[in-house]
Amino acid sequence: MQTILVIDDDAGIREVIGVMLEKEGFRAIFAADGKIGLQEAMTARPNLIVVDLRMPGLSGVDVCKTLRNAGVQTPLIVLSAIGDEIDKVLMLEIGADDYIVKPFGTRELLARIRAVLRRTTTEASHAITFSDVEVDLDRSLVHKHGDEVKLTKAEYKLLVFFVQNPDRALSRDVLLNSVWGYDAFPNTRTVDAHVVRLRQKLETESETPRHFVTMHGVGYRFIP
């Protein structure tokens, strides 16, 4: 049975989601604020987390960022009220996998939950391949032509972020915030330097990259 953690300060929302999840065969656990939710996420190790974007104290944004900065890759679906400024760029910055706007129908939320679980379960249990490169997410190993490629921790994290976000325009700021964190980078040249090294190690011809493509004036796009 898959476990889903619901973090929301609204008791009514928690109850509605909980009833729906249990009817569909999930195990639901709850947290009424971000601090408790963060503890539950670390200790209960749920299969997926549903978290409200705006909560007093530790917000949903803080919960998502803290989990991702700690290396926790549990899928995250964010609940946002109408009027909240949330889009795909913000989702990438905070490490969320999807979002749904309140008020929402339980069938829509259930469909989103199942879709994210299908996608992330597939990603977590299989290696991701492109060209002659294989990225083993379970063992944190990268091979090219069958030979292991040595990457630094930052290079590997950047590579994983790219392969988990294919065909998306990713700005340097989004890459910095998502891979290095808000306080850990000097400037956007950090991204450029690491992309160059990924090209040198993984592209067939690093001078004419096919996979780690520059989008002038924007940033980069990973093309599988």
C-alpha angles and dihedrals in degrees: 000000000000118000123220123193116211116199113188134130090216109091091198093056091048091052095048093049092043094054091048093049095048091049088054094051100260127129109235126204124181143211125188096205141023097256094055090041091055091051091049091049091054098043106030094044096209123197091237139006127216109196134179113237097218118045131145115258109004104024128210088255090056092047093052094046093046093051094047093045088052090054095251107148099185108144113260130205115189123212112211131183121234107275096033111128101238126144139149093282092054089046089056092046094054095038098244121154097207142345137212128199123235129269093048137164117248091230090057092048091048091051091051091048093051092046093051092046091050092048098044095041089055091048093047096049100043136052116249114231135193126170105327094332125104122193112198104201094184095058099025091236130141125201132186119190085353093300121115115251116213112226130176118242091258093047091052094048090050091048092050091049090051096048092046090052104044123178093009126129103240120190121216090246092054091049092048094048094044099043105028102021130236098285103035106070134077100207144322092281086079089071093047092052093050093046089053090053092048089052092049092050102037112021120087089224112018093194092058103034120195099185110030098050127182117232104201113231091008115054129247143331126203112218113192 
